[in-house]
């Protein structure tokens, strides 16, 4: 019935907002902003009606959660980096009907998930920053998904992604884009060194690791990447323990996915962390059952909790 039209791994660095403001950081993240604008343009071209964001700034300790309120509006200041994002206004529509379908299908496939459509819970900046540049005209409805998962297995996140695809393709009358909103390596610069590392990666090891991962993505080496994801998430300080990435790859077919990634904003450093905007082309994944590749993800993850 419905269609998954676009999938991407995206940055949400708060210095993008700072880049808008007068001062020494003005204009310094225009490349990342332009990448978001381009992805938003593609969503419009593809007829997307709703964007689902796997938000690595929404921390949860049990279950998976969706913020599917009918409307979002407010003023946001980051409790993590209030000197970067302060009093940022936001407004865009939600999609309670899609949120309910996503949660229902995930539960049917054995991943306990709750959708919250009557809530005062506001989105985190993993959702707010991308929507600022992709959805300024409020063209798209938005559903935000918890992806800073403190006590979850990565294989469940992969299954969640596959369930979301089934929900859209089997039950939803519309067109949806899915974004994994989070960095590659996420080792922030040590306190006191942030200015020095404003545009750098924390260590040569992490930069080399990230760049090799980007190469693998561009080469379509998904089986190898899926096998290394648990260790990469841990040793590479992956943001949100890379549950957003597991969700996105589950949606795409996990290690059975074979399309090369397309870089929209090249890899860059921000406060020690590794960032990118990259589109993963959506390829056909037939069958209503969980594909063998997604189901077998459990083999590598059942003994690997979020924190190693």
C-alpha positions as CSV (number, residue, x, y, z in Angstrom):
1,X,0.0,0.0,0.0
2,X,2.5,2.6,1.2
3,X,6.0,3.4,0.1
4,X,9.3,3.9,1.8
5,X,10.8,6.5,-0.6
6,X,14.0,7.7,1.1
7,X,16.4,6.5,3.8
8,X,19.4,8.5,5.2
9,X,21.9,8.8,8.0
10,X,22.0,12.4,8.9
11,X,23.9,14.8,11.2
12,X,22.2,17.0,13.8
13,X,25.1,18.9,15.2
14,X,23.9,21.9,17.2
15,X,26.7,24.1,15.6
16,X,24.4,24.1,12.5
17,X,22.0,26.4,14.5
18,X,25.0,28.4,15.8
19,X,26.1,28.8,12.2
20,X,23.0,30.9,11.5
21,X,23.8,33.4,14.2
22,X,26.2,36.4,14.1
23,X,29.6,35.6,15.6
24,X,32.7,33.5,15.0
25,X,30.8,30.4,14.0
26,X,28.6,32.2,11.4
27,X,28.3,30.2,8.2
28,X,30.7,27.5,9.3
29,X,28.2,24.7,9.0
30,X,26.6,25.8,5.7
31,X,27.7,22.5,4.0
32,X,25.7,20.5,6.6
33,X,22.7,22.8,6.3
34,X,22.8,22.5,2.5
35,X,22.8,18.8,2.8
36,X,19.7,18.9,4.9
37,X,18.0,21.2,2.4
38,X,18.9,18.8,-0.5
39,X,17.5,15.8,1.4
40,X,14.3,17.8,2.1
41,X,14.1,18.7,-1.6
42,X,14.4,15.0,-2.6
43,X,11.6,14.2,-0.1
44,X,9.4,16.8,-1.8
45,X,10.3,15.4,-5.3
46,X,9.4,11.9,-4.1
47,X,6.0,12.9,-2.7
48,X,6.9,12.1,1.0
49,X,4.1,13.0,3.4
50,X,5.8,12.0,6.7
51,X,9.4,11.9,8.0
52,X,10.2,9.4,10.7
53,X,13.4,10.3,12.7
54,X,15.4,7.8,14.7
55,X,16.6,10.3,17.3
56,X,19.7,9.5,19.3
57,X,19.0,12.3,21.7
58,X,15.8,10.7,23.0
59,X,17.0,8.6,25.9
60,X,14.9,5.6,27.1
61,X,15.5,2.9,29.6
62,X,12.7,0.4,28.6
63,X,10.8,-0.4,25.5
64,X,10.9,1.5,22.2
65,X,8.8,4.7,22.0
66,X,7.3,6.9,19.4
67,X,6.3,10.6,19.8
68,X,3.4,10.7,17.4
69,X,1.6,13.8,18.8
70,X,-0.7,15.5,16.3
71,X,1.3,18.8,16.3
72,X,4.6,20.0,17.6
73,X,5.3,23.6,18.6
74,X,7.6,25.2,21.1
75,X,10.8,26.9,22.0
76,X,13.8,24.6,22.6
77,X,17.0,25.1,24.6
78,X,19.5,22.1,24.7
79,X,20.2,21.0,28.2
80,X,23.4,19.4,26.9
81,X,24.7,22.4,25.0
82,X,22.7,25.5,26.0
83,X,25.4,27.7,24.6
84,X,24.8,26.2,21.1
85,X,21.0,25.9,21.0
86,X,19.1,28.4,23.0
87,X,15.5,29.5,22.5
88,X,15.2,27.9,19.1
89,X,11.6,28.0,17.9
90,X,10.0,25.0,16.1
91,X,6.7,23.9,14.6
92,X,5.5,21.1,12.4
93,X,2.6,18.6,12.2
94,X,2.7,15.1,13.6
95,X,1.1,11.9,12.3
96,X,-0.7,9.9,15.1
97,X,-2.2,7.5,12.6
98,X,1.2,6.4,11.2
99,X,2.7,6.3,14.7
100,X,-0.1,3.8,15.8
101,X,0.6,1.6,12.7
102,X,4.3,1.6,13.4
103,X,3.9,0.6,17.0
104,X,1.2,-2.0,16.3
105,X,3.3,-3.7,13.6
106,X,6.5,-3.7,15.8
107,X,4.5,-5.3,18.6
108,X,3.1,-8.0,16.3
109,X,6.7,-8.8,15.2
110,X,7.8,-9.2,18.8
111,X,9.4,-5.8,19.5
112,X,7.6,-4.0,22.4
113,X,6.9,-0.5,21.2
114,X,4.6,2.3,22.5
115,X,3.2,5.2,20.5
116,X,2.4,8.4,22.4
117,X,-0.1,10.6,20.6
118,X,-1.6,12.3,23.7
119,X,1.5,13.7,25.3
120,X,3.2,16.9,26.3
121,X,6.6,15.4,25.4
122,X,8.5,17.6,23.1
123,X,11.0,16.3,20.4
124,X,14.8,16.4,21.1
125,X,17.2,18.2,18.9
126,X,18.1,15.0,16.9
127,X,14.7,15.7,15.4
128,X,14.4,19.4,15.7
129,X,17.7,20.4,14.0
130,X,17.0,18.4,10.8
131,X,13.4,19.6,10.6
132,X,14.6,23.2,10.9
133,X,16.3,22.8,7.5
134,X,14.3,20.1,5.8
135,X,10.8,21.1,6.9
136,X,10.7,24.9,7.5
137,X,7.5,25.2,5.5
138,X,5.9,22.4,7.6
139,X,5.3,20.3,4.4
140,X,6.0,17.0,6.2
141,X,4.4,15.4,9.1
142,X,6.9,14.1,11.6
143,X,7.2,11.0,13.9
144,X,10.1,10.9,16.3
145,X,11.5,7.5,17.6
146,X,13.6,7.0,20.7
147,X,17.1,5.8,19.6
148,X,19.3,6.5,22.7
149,X,18.5,3.1,24.0
150,X,20.2,2.4,27.3
151,X,19.2,-1.3,27.9
152,X,18.4,-2.6,24.4
153,X,19.9,-5.1,22.0
154,X,21.0,-3.9,18.6
155,X,19.2,-6.9,17.0
156,X,15.9,-5.6,18.4
157,X,16.5,-2.2,16.8
158,X,17.2,-3.9,13.5
159,X,13.9,-5.8,13.9
160,X,12.1,-2.6,14.8
161,X,13.3,-1.0,11.5
162,X,12.0,-4.0,9.5
163,X,8.7,-3.8,11.3
164,X,8.4,-0.2,10.4
165,X,8.9,-1.0,6.8
166,X,6.2,-3.6,6.9
167,X,3.9,-1.1,8.6
168,X,4.3,1.4,5.8
169,X,4.3,-1.0,2.9
170,X,1.5,-3.2,4.1
171,X,-0.8,-0.9,6.0
172,X,-0.1,2.8,5.3
173,X,-1.6,4.8,2.5
174,X,1.2,7.3,1.9
175,X,4.9,7.9,1.3
176,X,7.5,7.9,4.1
177,X,11.1,8.8,4.6
178,X,13.2,7.4,7.5
179,X,16.3,9.2,8.9
180,X,18.9,7.8,11.3
181,X,19.8,11.0,13.1
182,X,23.2,10.5,14.8
183,X,26.9,10.8,14.2
184,X,29.5,8.2,13.4
185,X,32.2,8.3,16.1
186,X,30.9,10.4,19.0
187,X,33.8,11.0,21.3
188,X,33.4,14.6,22.3
189,X,36.5,16.7,22.9
190,X,37.6,16.7,26.5
191,X,36.3,19.6,28.6
192,X,38.4,22.7,28.0
193,X,39.5,21.5,24.5
194,X,36.2,22.0,22.7
195,X,37.3,25.1,20.7
196,X,40.4,23.4,19.5
197,X,38.4,20.4,18.2
198,X,35.5,22.4,16.8
199,X,36.2,21.1,13.3
200,X,38.3,18.0,14.1
201,X,37.9,14.4,15.1
202,X,39.0,13.4,18.6
203,X,41.7,10.9,17.5
204,X,43.4,9.6,14.4
205,X,42.1,6.1,15.3
206,X,38.4,7.2,15.3
207,X,38.8,9.3,12.1
208,X,40.4,6.3,10.3
209,X,37.7,4.0,11.6
210,X,34.9,6.4,10.4
211,X,36.5,6.9,7.0
212,X,36.7,3.1,6.5
213,X,33.1,2.8,7.4
214,X,32.1,5.5,4.9
215,X,34.2,3.6,2.3
216,X,32.3,0.4,3.1
217,X,29.0,2.2,2.8
218,X,29.9,3.6,-0.6
219,X,31.1,0.2,-1.8
220,X,27.9,-1.5,-0.5
221,X,29.8,-3.8,1.8
222,X,26.8,-4.2,4.1
223,X,27.3,-7.8,5.3
224,X,30.8,-6.9,6.6
225,X,29.5,-3.7,8.1
226,X,26.6,-5.4,9.9
227,X,29.0,-8.0,11.3
228,X,31.3,-5.2,12.8
229,X,28.5,-2.9,13.9
230,X,28.4,-4.0,17.6
231,X,32.2,-3.5,18.0
232,X,32.1,-0.3,16.0
233,X,29.3,1.1,18.1
234,X,31.4,0.4,21.3
235,X,35.0,1.1,20.2
236,X,34.0,3.9,17.9
237,X,31.9,5.7,20.6
238,X,28.9,5.5,18.3
239,X,26.2,8.0,19.1
240,X,23.2,6.4,20.8
241,X,25.2,3.2,20.6
242,X,24.3,3.3,16.9
243,X,20.7,2.1,17.5
244,X,19.6,4.6,14.9
245,X,21.9,2.9,12.4
246,X,20.7,-0.6,13.3
247,X,17.1,0.6,12.9
248,X,17.8,2.1,9.5
249,X,19.6,-1.0,8.2
250,X,16.9,-3.3,9.5
251,X,14.4,-1.3,7.5
252,X,16.6,-1.7,4.4
253,X,17.1,-5.4,4.8
254,X,20.1,-5.6,7.0
255,X,23.1,-7.6,5.6
256,X,20.9,-8.5,2.5
257,X,20.9,-4.8,1.5
258,X,23.3,-4.3,-1.4
259,X,23.0,-0.7,-2.7
260,X,25.9,1.7,-2.5
261,X,25.4,4.8,-0.3
262,X,25.4,8.3,-1.8
263,X,27.3,11.0,0.1
264,X,25.4,14.3,0.3
265,X,27.5,16.1,2.8
266,X,31.1,14.7,3.1
267,X,32.4,13.5,6.4
268,X,33.4,16.2,8.7
269,X,34.5,16.8,12.3
270,X,32.5,18.7,14.9
271,X,33.7,19.1,18.6
272,X,35.6,15.8,18.2
273,X,32.8,13.8,16.6
274,X,32.5,12.4,13.1
275,X,29.5,13.6,11.1
276,X,27.9,13.0,7.7
277,X,24.8,13.3,5.6
278,X,24.4,10.2,3.4
279,X,21.5,8.7,1.5
280,X,20.9,4.9,1.4
281,X,18.9,4.1,-1.7
282,X,15.8,2.1,-0.9
283,X,15.8,-1.2,-2.7
284,X,13.0,-3.8,-2.9
285,X,12.7,-6.2,0.0
286,X,10.0,-8.7,-0.8
287,X,8.1,-10.9,1.7
288,X,6.1,-10.2,4.7
289,X,8.2,-12.3,7.1
290,X,11.3,-11.0,8.7
291,X,14.1,-11.7,6.1
292,X,16.7,-14.2,7.1
293,X,19.3,-11.5,7.2
294,X,17.4,-9.5,9.7
295,X,16.4,-12.5,11.8
296,X,20.0,-13.8,11.9
297,X,21.1,-10.5,13.2
298,X,20.3,-11.9,16.7
299,X,23.2,-14.3,16.3
300,X,25.7,-11.6,16.7
301,X,23.9,-9.5,19.2
302,X,22.2,-11.6,21.8
303,X,25.1,-11.5,24.1
304,X,26.1,-7.9,23.3
305,X,24.2,-5.3,25.3
306,X,24.2,-1.7,24.5
307,X,27.2,-0.9,26.7
308,X,30.1,-3.3,26.3
